[in-house]
Amino acid sequence: MAHPCSHLLEIKDVEPSALGCEECLKTGSEWVHLRLCRSCGHVGCCDQSPNQHAHRHFEATGHPVIEAYDPPENWAWCYVDEVYIDIKFHKTPQRGPIPKFTGDDA
């Protein structure tokens, strides 16, 4: 049995900070997938993206849980405990259409 996430009580309902990776939109960079911080709503790009902004956000803030965000999926990840979390009943709705920048996810 996988060990549980010890940060479940830190998962909040959040407002996404942007319609795409916040930092990539500012710099014109590309991303593969988006991750939503469930502590503050920061939208960053995944670890397969060139800039890995979601992971950088975790390193800078210590916010432990991210949600798969484009399109909303049924899972989240805890960076601290290194476990997946099923959030099918607690996923964050998108605020609008999110642009795709790479074809790596086909």
N, C-alpha and C positions, 0 to 999 in steps of 0.2 A: 504494500500500500504506500502510495506517495505521501510524503509528509505534507501537512496542511500549511496554508499561508497564514502567517501570524499577523497580517495587516488588513484583514477583511473589514475590520471596523473603521479603517482609514479611507475606505472607498466612499467617495461623495458623489452626489449628482452635481455635475459641472456644466458650465457653458463653454463650448469650444472657442478657443482664442482666435481661430482663423479658418478659412475654407481651404485648407492645405497646410503644408508645413510652414509654420510661422516664419522661421529664418530663411528657408529656401525661397519663399515668396518675396522676401526683401532683397535677396541677392540674385534672383533669377536662376537658382540651382534646380536640379531635378531630384525627384524622389521615386522610390519604388512603391512603398506602402506607408500609410500614416498610422501613428499611435497617439492616443489621447491620454494625457495624465489625468488620473481620476482623483488627484488631490486638488489641482488648480485649474484644469481645463487647457493647459498648454497642448497645442497640436505640433508634433514633431515627426520627422521621418524615421523609418525603421533602420535596423542594423544592416540591412542589405542595401540601403541607400548610401550614396557617396559620403554624405555628411553626418549621418547617424545622430540627428538632432534630438530624438527622443531619449536616447541613452545619455547624451551629453546633459540633457535637462535633469535626468535622474542623478547623475554625478554631481551636478551643481546644487541641487535642491534636496536630495535624499527622498524625494517623493517616490514611494515604492511601486505603485501599481499603474500600469498602462493598459488601455483598451485598444484592441484592433479596431480601426476606425474608418476604413475606406473600401468597400461599404461596411457599415457596422456588421461585425461578426459576433459570434457567441462566446468569445473568449477574451481573457485579459491575462497579463503576465506580471508576476511579482519579481522585480529585480533582486530584492533582498533574499527571499526564500527560494528563488529560482524554480517556481512552479506556475503552471497554468491554472487559471480560475475560470469556471463556467459562470458567465454573467448573462445568460440568455434572457433573464427577466429584468435585468438592470442595465441594458445597453443604452448608450447615449444616442439620441436621434441627431441626424445631421441637420445643420442649419440651412443647407442649400446644396446645389451640385458642386462636387469637388472635382477639379480638373485632374486628369492623368497626365503625367509627364514622361513616363518611360513605358516601354513595351515589355519589360522584364517580367511582368506578372501574368502574361498571357498563358 
